[in-house]
Amino acid sequence: MDRIEHMEHLDKHLVDELAQVARDAVREELREQTLKQRRTASLYAASGAVALYAGAALALTVGLVLALGLPDWVAALITAVLLGAGAYALRNAARPTAPRPAPTQADEERTAAGQAAAGRAAEEQSARVAGSTAPGTPPGGLAGPSAPPVPPVAPGGVSAAPGPSGAGTPPMPGATDPEGPHHPAR
């Protein structure tokens, strides 16, 4: 048994060493890749800064050339419009556009079947509703949410008919004048 335990210990030790070697190799590879990516990113940033200054110098040149024959403010305005149009074109060029898949025969058949079904449903709706809609309702008979009916007499026997205050409405017992005192006199 002592020999088996010794072999297990050696196996475990070997596995641990292999895992450590693999970790070190991966870590070193990642370090190298990171250094390369940092250098590339730095070069891109520097080229972007130089391009920005070059663009500013070009815009200044265009403005000065235009200012030779035009008032200064017009030359500046034209330069700004040109730069804005360029920025808009670059933004549209940078937008990712997903290519649309070409319609298949099955897609076209489904579209045609859906349009035919919609046409039949519209014909059935118009035949069912023909002549039965109230004036002022939209075609199809759907008028949207409507207000609930108002009863001719409100609870308590007071008429709900609109009109001047007191017209056709008897005063409620115990009602007070709204302009009178709010507390009864003692």
N, C-alpha and C positions, 0 to 999 in steps of 0.2 A: 504494500500500500504506500510505502514511503516513496517509492519510485514514481507512482502515478501522481501523487501530490506534487512532487518535484517537477514533473512534466507539465502539470497544469499551471504551476507558477511560472515556468519558462514560457509557456504559451501566452499567458496573460501579459507577461513582460514584453514579449515580442509584439503582441497586438498594440500595446501602449506606445512602444517605440515607433511602429509603423504609422500609427495615428498622428503622433507628434511630427514625424517627417512629412507626412501629407499636409498637415496644417501649416508647417513652415513653408513648404513649397507653394501652397496656395497664397499664403500671406505675401510672399516675395513677388509672385506674379501680379497680384493685385497692386502692390506698391509700385511696380514698374509701369503698369497700365495707368495708374493714377498720375504718376509723374508725366507720362506722355500726354495725358488728357489736360493736365494743368498747363503744360507748355503750349499745346494747341489752343486752349482757351485764351491764354495770354496773347498769343499772336492774333487771334480773331479780334480781341478787344482793342489791341493797338491798331489793327487795320481799320476797324470801325471808327476810331478817333481820328485817324489821318483822313479817312473818307469824309468825315463830318467837316473837318477844316477845308478840305478840297471843295466840298459842296458849297460852303460859305464863301470861299474865294470866287467860285464860279458865279454864284448869285450876285456877288458884289460887282463882278465884271459885267454881267448882263445889265444890272442896274445902271452902271456908269455909261455903258454904251448907249442905252436907251435915253439917258439923261443928256446926251449930246444933242439930240433933236427934239426932246420933249421936256416939259417942266419936271422938276425933280420928283414931285409927289406922284405924277402919272407914271414915271419910270419905276418908282418903288411899288406902286400898285400893280403894275403889269408883272413885275418880278415876283411879287407875293402870289398873284394868281397862277403864274407858271409853276411856282414851287408847290402850291396847293394841288394843282392838277397832277403834278408828278407824284406827290404823296398819295393821292387817291388812287392813281394807277398802280402804284407799288402795293398798296393795301389790297386791292382787288386781285393782284397777281399772287399775293401771299396766301389768300384764302384757299383752303383746301376744298376742292369740288369733287364730290364722290360721283364717279361715272354711273349713270343710270343703266341698269341692265335692259337689254333689248327685250320688248314684249314677246312672249312665246305664243304659240297658237292657242294654248289652253287659256292664257291670260286674255287674249282677244275674245275667245268664246265666252268667258265669264263676264267680261265687260258688256258684250252684246246681250247676253241673257239678263244681266242686271238692268240694263236700260230698257229692255222689253218689259220686264216685270214692273219697273217703275211707271212705264207708260200705261200698262193695264191697270195698275192701282189708281192712277190719276183719273182714268176714264171711269172706273167703278165709283170713285168718290164723287165725281161730278154728276154721274147718273143718279146716285143715291141722294144727293143733296139738291139736285136741280129743282128749282121752284119752291124749295122748302126753307130757304134762308130768309131771315128778316132783312128789311132794307138797312143798309149801313154796315152789314157784316161782311168781312172779307170773303173772297171766293174760297170754297171748301167748307164753309159753315162754321169755322172756328173763330169765335170772337174773343178768345183769350179769357182771362179771369174776369168775371163780372161781379158787381157788388151784390150782396144779398138783398132780397126785397125788403122794403121798409113797410111795416104795418101802418094802416091808416090811423090807428089810435095807439099812443104810447102807453106803457103801463101806468095805471093810476087814472085812466080816463082822459088824459090830456091829449089833444090832437097834435100829431106830429107834422101837420101841414105847415110848410114854410109860409111866412108872412110877417107883417109887423107884429111886434110884441103885444100880446093881449088880444090879437084878432082871432076870434073863434076859439080861444083857449080859456077855460074858466080857471081862476086861481086855485092852486092846490091848497087844501086846508093846512094851516100851520105854516104856510110859506111867508117869508118876510120880504120886505122891500129891500132890494139889493143896495139902495142908496141910503137906507135907514140905518139906525144904530145896530151894531152887531150883538150887543148885549141887551137883554131886556131890562127895562127900568125897574128898580126895586122899590 
